[in-house]
Amino acid sequence: MASILLVEDNQDLRLVLKMAIESLGYEVESARDGQEALDLLGHSTPHVMICDMTMPLIDGATVIRHVRALERDYERMYMTIIAMSGTESDSEPAHNAGADYFFTKPFNVTDLDSLLKQIGLG
């Protein structure tokens, strides 16, 4: 089963997204901020990370850059990164940090499922 790390600081949205993604048949681990995401990534390598761009402590762009550095430095498995934000203006910083895809919140979970299938997880 494909695993997904969901990084979202809004608790209600994190829970709704987690349940929606799990209902599509994916295993989901969630983090409430960038620091927790980096801690989780220290002992697991999900297939996909869905990461909010605007979070306290460590923002999404920093998390994404860190993941890409880990992949280079330790030859870890490449992880597809989907960034998400409430504003389209975060798209360029997300891609510059190393995100593969970008969704503006709120987004349709059916669109996410289509993307996950397109990249070979469905």
N, C-alpha and C positions, 0 to 999 in steps of 0.2 A: 504494500500500500504506500502511495506517495505521501511524504510528510511535508507539512507547511508550517513555517514559523510566522505567526501573525503578531506584528508589533504595533500597538495602538494604545495611546494614553487615555482615551475616553473609555471608561469602564463599560458603559452601556453599549456603545458601538462595538467594542471588542467582543463582548459576549454575543451580541447578535450576529456579527460576522463569523465568529467561531462556530456557532451552531449552524449557520447557513452553509459554511464550507464543509463542516462535518456531514451535513445532510447530503452533500454531493459525493460522499464516499472517501474523503481525504482525512488523514490523521492530522490534527491541528494542535500545536503547542503555542501558547500565547505569552507575550511579554507586555508589561504595562508601560515600559519606557525603553530608551536606547540602552541604558546600562544593564537592565535585566536581559535584554536581547543578547548583548555581548557576553554576558555570563552564561546564558543558555548555549550560545554558539561555542563556548569553550569545551563542551562535552557532547555536542550533537551537531550533525550536519544535515539539515533538512534539504529536500530537493528544491524548495522555493521559499523565499522570504517575502512576505507582503508587509511593507513598512511605511508607517505614517511619516511624513516629512517634518511635521511641527510637533515636537515633544519637549518636555522639560528634561533637564540634566544633559542628555546627549541627543541631538536632533537626528533625524533620519539620514540626512546627507553624510553625517559623520559615521553613522552605523554602516551605511553602504560602502563608504571608502574603506572602513576597517575590514569589512568582509572581503572586499576585492584585494586588499593587502595580504590578508591571511591566505587567500587562494594562491597568490604569487609566492609568498615567502615559504609556505609549508606544502605547496603542491596539493592543496586540498581539492576535493571535487568541486567543479564549477556549480554555483548555485544561481538559479534564475531569480532575479530580484524585481519585484513589482512595487513601485512606489505609489503612494496615494496621498492626496491632499485635498483640502477644501477649496483650493484655488489653483487654476490652470497655470498661474505664474510660477509655481513650484516645479513645473515639468522640466524646464531647462536645467535648474540646479540638480534635480534628481538624475537626469541623464548624464550630466557632467560628473556626478559622483560615481556613476557606474550602474545605475538602474537600467534594466532591459526594457521595462514597460512602465507606463504611468496611467493611473486612473484618477479622475476627479471625483471626490466624494460629494454626495452619495453616488454609488454606482450600482448597477444591476448585477446581482450575483450570477445570473445566467451568462452575462458577458465575461465574467471572471472564469466561469466553468468552460466556456468556449476557448478562452485563451489557454487555460491549463491543458485542455485536450490538444490544442494546436501545438503546444510545446512538448507533447508526448506523455502527459501524466494521466490522461483519462482513459 
